[in-house]
Amino acid sequence: FMLLTGRVVRLADVAAACMDLHFGSAAAPPDAQSASVLFLPQVLHVLSLHMRQPLAAKTDCQPHTVASYLLLCGLSEKLRELFRRVEVRTAKAFEGASPLPLLLLRSMGFLSNVVCCYRLTIQAQQQATTEPSGSTGGSPPPPSSSALVLRTLRRTELFGIVSVLVSILLSDGRRERPANPGARLPQTVISLSFQAVRILNQVARLDLATLQETLGACRRQEFYHLLVCLIDYCTATVQSGKPGPGQDENELLHETIVLLGYYCLRRPENQGIVSYGEGQTLLAKITSLPLHYFMDEQGRGVLFPTILATCYQSEQNLELLRNEMNLSLLQKYLASSLQRSDTRAADADDGPGLDGRFPRALWQDALAFFSEEATSP
């Protein structure tokens, strides 16, 4: 009834009240078996369902209004506080009958859906403003609303996603697991990680500077360790020949590779992350992925835009790349993309292809850049 009549948004206030009640109790741990913690996952699940379906025809609220409200009503800050409290209790978070795993999973799912919905409505409104005429089906979001949403993303440090993931994946009880190909993380952790990385990619498609500056300011070390952990674990799992249920490890690896590219795109100070650290660098890790990432069109579509974003206009990274792979593969990929772009319409900028992750305006210059470097002694 609430979904079909457009009243479900009021559940956001219920969710915020649940967390206020829980946080208000003296030193209540986030996994306490309280009524509010047990009820909260269901509220967030209903809100997620609401964001994935069209609003009722008689509802006055437009999608961007609903998404903006859910991001600005205070629920984002309260979920950030929930994640912060989880960071100090990760050792026991996924043991026993704790309600915490489900709460975290539903929280990430809600944030993923609301950020995706908000991004799509912004994109639709921007496309509508470029059309010469015709009905747009709703007024664009006020500039102040868009600015407030971006400010909320920065103030909450992207909901604290990187910190809570690092605390879960690299807690004392799990520190060595990603390096062991025979050990598997709980399915809930894999699903949680996938949702979290997906949120970060949605933020990048919404406003790239918000992602790059937030993660590059004071979370660079955490972000580096998160990328290393996810790439090592997913690569070892995929190469072991024992894919997890629903191919979650493959999907998580793809989202992680995409995220690395967004972080580095046209940001020289961030590109250094792929050559950072002792031992095998991140650039060496992604260029050592299974062969289908270099031979199959789908695999190249996942990997090559990230390689371009991490190495374009970076002499240091290009020198490292030359030692890891044949640069003619990149040249052929760019030349083929340029040829296709001359014979068909441009792809959507928000898609997973090259145009959505490495701007079309840079393709010709990148082809010359890589070709010159490839022939130099």
C-alpha positions in Angstrom: 0.0 0.0 0.0 2.8 2.4 0.9 4.7 1.6 -2.3 1.7 2.1 -4.5 0.5 5.3 -2.9 3.8 7.1 -2.7 3.8 7.2 1.1 6.9 5.1 1.5 9.2 8.1 1.7 8.0 8.6 5.3 9.7 5.4 6.2 13.0 7.4 5.9 12.0 9.3 9.0 11.1 6.0 10.7 14.6 4.6 9.8 16.3 7.8 11.2 14.2 7.5 14.4 15.2 3.9 14.8 18.9 4.8 14.6 18.4 7.8 17.0 16.8 5.4 19.5 19.6 2.9 19.2 22.4 5.4 19.3 20.7 7.1 22.2 21.1 4.1 24.4 24.3 4.1 26.6 27.2 2.7 24.5 24.9 0.4 22.6 26.9 -1.8 20.2 25.6 -1.8 16.6 24.9 -5.6 16.8 22.8 -5.4 19.9 19.6 -7.4 19.6 17.4 -4.3 20.0 14.0 -3.9 18.3 15.3 -0.9 16.3 18.2 -2.8 14.9 16.1 -5.8 14.0 13.4 -3.6 12.4 15.8 -1.2 10.5 16.9 -3.7 7.7 13.2 -4.2 6.8 12.6 -0.4 6.5 15.7 0.1 4.4 14.7 -2.9 2.2 11.2 -1.3 1.5 12.9 2.0 0.7 15.2 0.2 -1.7 12.2 -1.5 -3.4 10.6 1.9 -3.7 13.6 3.4 -5.5 13.6 0.6 -8.1 10.1 1.0 -9.3 8.2 3.9 -10.9 6.4 6.2 -8.6 2.6 6.1 -8.4 0.9 8.0 -11.2 -1.0 10.2 -8.7 2.0 11.0 -6.7 3.1 14.6 -6.9 6.7 13.9 -6.0 9.2 13.6 -8.9 11.9 10.9 -8.7 14.7 13.5 -8.2 12.7 15.1 -5.3 12.4 11.7 -3.6 16.0 10.8 -4.1 17.2 14.2 -3.0 15.1 14.0 0.2 16.4 10.5 1.0 20.0 11.8 0.7 19.4 15.0 2.6 16.9 14.1 5.3 19.7 13.0 7.7 19.6 9.3 7.0 23.0 9.5 5.2 24.7 10.9 8.2 23.1 8.3 10.5 24.2 5.5 8.3 27.7 6.9 8.3 27.6 6.9 12.1 26.4 3.3 12.0 29.4 2.3 9.7 31.7 4.2 12.1 30.6 2.1 15.0 30.9 -1.1 13.0 34.6 -0.3 12.3 35.6 -1.1 15.9 33.6 -4.4 16.2 34.4 -6.2 12.9 36.1 -9.2 14.5 32.7 -10.6 15.7 30.5 -8.9 13.2 29.9 -11.9 11.0 29.9 -14.6 13.6 26.9 -16.2 15.3 23.4 -14.9 15.0 24.3 -11.2 15.0 21.8 -9.0 13.1 24.7 -6.8 11.9 25.5 -8.5 8.6 21.9 -8.1 7.3 21.8 -4.5 8.6 25.0 -3.6 6.7 23.9 -5.4 3.6 20.5 -3.6 3.5 22.1 -0.3 4.3 24.5 -0.6 1.4 21.7 -1.8 -0.9 19.6 1.3 0.1 22.5 3.7 -0.5 23.3 2.0 -3.8 19.7 2.3 -5.1 19.1 5.9 -4.0 22.5 7.2 -5.4 21.8 5.4 -8.7 18.3 6.8 -8.9 19.5 10.3 -8.1 22.2 10.0 -10.8 19.9 8.8 -13.4 17.4 11.6 -12.8 20.1 14.2 -12.9 21.4 12.7 -16.2 17.8 12.6 -17.6 17.3 16.3 -16.8 20.6 17.3 -18.3 19.8 15.5 -21.5 16.3 17.1 -21.5 17.8 20.6 -21.3 19.9 19.9 -24.4 16.8 18.9 -26.5 15.3 21.8 -28.5 11.7 21.1 -27.5 9.4 18.6 -25.9 8.1 17.7 -22.5 10.7 16.8 -19.9 8.2 15.1 -17.5 9.2 17.2 -14.6 11.2 20.2 -13.5 15.0 19.8 -13.0 16.3 19.7 -9.5 17.2 23.1 -8.1 20.9 23.9 -8.2 20.9 24.3 -4.4 19.6 20.7 -4.0 22.4 19.3 -6.3 25.0 21.3 -4.4 23.6 20.0 -1.0 23.7 16.4 -2.2 27.4 16.7 -3.3 28.2 18.5 0.0 26.6 15.6 1.9 28.7 13.1 0.0 31.8 14.9 0.9 30.9 15.6 4.5 30.1 11.9 5.1 33.3 10.9 3.2 31.1 9.0 0.7 29.1 7.5 3.6 32.3 6.2 5.2 32.2 3.2 2.8 36.0 2.9 2.4 36.7 2.9 6.1 34.1 0.3 7.0 35.1 -2.0 4.1 38.8 -1.8 5.1 37.9 -2.6 8.7 35.9 -5.7 7.7 38.3 -7.0 5.0 41.5 -6.3 7.0 40.4 -6.9 10.5 42.7 -9.2 12.6 40.6 -12.2 12.0 40.7 -11.9 8.3 44.0 -10.2 7.5 45.5 -13.2 5.8 42.4 -14.6 4.1 42.5 -12.6 0.9 46.0 -13.8 0.1 45.0 -17.5 0.5 43.4 -18.7 -2.7 41.8 -21.6 -0.9 40.1 -19.5 1.7 36.8 -17.7 1.0 35.3 -14.7 2.5 31.6 -15.1 3.7 29.1 -14.6 0.9 27.7 -11.7 2.9 31.1 -9.9 2.8 31.4 -10.4 -0.9 27.9 -9.0 -1.5 28.5 -6.1 0.9 31.8 -5.3 -0.9 30.1 -5.4 -4.3 27.4 -3.0 -3.2 29.9 -0.6 -1.6 32.2 -0.4 -4.7 29.2 0.0 -6.9 28.1 3.0 -4.8 31.5 4.6 -5.3 31.3 4.1 -9.1 27.8 5.6 -9.1 29.2 8.7 -7.3 32.0 8.9 -9.9 29.4 8.9 -12.7 27.4 11.6 -10.8 30.4 13.9 -10.0 33.9 12.6 -10.7 35.6 15.4 -8.7 33.6 14.4 -5.5 34.9 10.9 -5.7 38.5 11.8 -6.6 38.9 14.6 -4.1 37.2 12.8 -1.2 39.3 9.6 -1.5 42.4 11.5 -2.5 42.4 13.9 0.5 42.6 11.9 3.7 41.6 8.3 2.6 44.3 7.6 0.1 46.1 5.0 2.2 42.9 3.2 3.1 41.7 3.3 -0.5 45.0 1.8 -1.6 44.8 -1.1 0.8 41.2 -1.7 -0.1 42.0 -1.9 -3.8 45.0 -4.3 -3.2 42.8 -6.5 -1.0 39.9 -6.7 -3.4 42.0 -7.3 -6.5 44.2 -9.9 -4.8 41.3 -11.8 -3.4 39.1 -11.7 -6.5 42.0 -12.6 -8.8 43.0 -15.5 -6.7 39.5 -16.8 -6.5 38.8 -16.4 -10.2 42.1 -18.1 -11.1 41.4 -21.0 -8.7 38.6 -22.2 -11.0 36.1 -22.1 -8.2 33.8 -19.1 -8.8 31.5 -18.2 -6.0 27.7 -18.3 -6.1 26.3 -15.9 -8.7 29.8 -15.0 -10.0 30.0 -12.3 -7.3 33.8 -12.4 -7.3 33.9 -11.7 -11.0 31.5 -8.8 -10.7 33.3 -7.4 -7.7 36.6 -7.6 -9.6 35.1 -5.7 -12.6 33.6 -3.0 -10.4 36.9 -2.6 -8.6 38.8 -2.2 -11.8 36.3 0.4 -13.0 36.7 2.3 -9.7 40.5 2.4 -10.0 40.1 4.0 -13.4 37.6 6.6 -12.2 39.9 7.5 -9.3 42.9 8.1 -11.6 41.2 9.7 -14.6 42.8 13.1 -15.5 44.1 13.4 -11.9 47.9 13.2 -11.9 48.1 13.2 -8.1 45.9 10.1 -8.0 47.6 8.2 -10.8 50.6 7.6 -8.4 48.5 5.0 -6.6 49.2 2.4 -9.2 52.9 2.6 -8.8 52.8 3.0 -5.0 54.1 0.5 -2.4 56.6 -2.2 -2.1 56.4 -5.5 -4.1 53.9 -5.8 -6.9 52.3 -2.5 -7.8 48.6 -2.1 -8.6 49.5 -1.5 -12.2 51.4 -4.8 -12.3 48.4 -6.6 -10.6 45.9 -5.4 -13.2 48.2 -6.2 -16.1 48.6 -9.7 -14.7 44.9 -10.5 -14.9 43.7 -13.7 -16.7 44.3 -13.8 -20.5 40.6 -13.1 -21.4 41.0 -9.5 -20.2 43.4 -8.9 -23.1 42.0 -11.3 -25.7 38.2 -11.0 -25.4 36.3 -7.8 -26.3 34.3 -7.9 -23.1 37.5 -8.3 -21.0 39.3 -5.5 -22.8 36.2 -3.3 -22.3 36.6 -3.8 -18.5 40.4 -3.4 -18.2 41.7 -1.2 -21.0 39.8 2.0 -20.1 41.3 1.7 -16.6 44.8 1.2 -18.0 44.4 4.3 -20.2 43.1 6.4 -17.2 46.0 5.3 -15.0 48.8 5.9 -17.5 47.7 8.7 -19.8 50.1 11.6 -19.6 52.0 9.9 -16.8 55.6 9.2 -17.8 56.3 7.2 -14.7 53.3 4.9 -15.1 53.9 4.5 -18.8 57.4 3.3 -18.1 56.1 0.7 -15.7 53.4 -0.3 -18.2 55.9 -0.9 -20.9 57.6 -3.5 -18.7 54.2 -5.2 -18.0 52.4 -5.5 -21.3 52.7 -4.9 -25.1 51.5 -1.3 -25.7 50.4 -2.3 -29.2 47.3 -3.8 -27.6 46.3 -0.4 -26.3 47.0 1.2 -29.7 44.8 -1.3 -31.5 42.1 -0.9 -28.9 42.1 2.9 -29.3 42.3 2.8 -33.1 39.4 0.4 -33.2 37.3 2.6 -30.9 38.0 5.6 -33.0 37.0 3.8 -36.1 33.7 2.6 -34.6 33.0 6.1 -33.3 33.2 7.5 -36.9 30.5 5.0 -38.1 28.0 5.0 -35.3 26.4 7.3 -32.7 28.3 8.0 -29.4 27.7 5.6 -26.6 26.0 6.9 -23.4 28.5 8.6 -21.1 27.3 6.7 -18.1 27.9 3.3 -19.6 30.7 0.9 -18.8 32.4 1.3 -22.2 35.4 3.4 -23.1 33.4 6.6 -23.7 31.9 6.6 -20.2 35.3 6.0 -18.6 37.8 7.7 -20.8 36.5 10.8 -22.6 36.2 10.6 -26.3 37.9 13.9 -26.7 41.1 12.3 -25.4 41.2 9.3 -27.7 43.2 10.7 -30.6 45.7 12.4 -28.3 46.0 9.2 -26.3 46.7 7.2 -29.4 49.5 9.5 -30.4 50.8 9.5 -26.8 51.0 5.8 -26.5 52.3 5.3 -30.0 55.2 7.8 -29.5 56.1 6.2 -26.2 55.9 2.7 -27.6 58.5 3.5 -30.3 60.9 5.3 -28.0 64.1 3.4 -26.9 
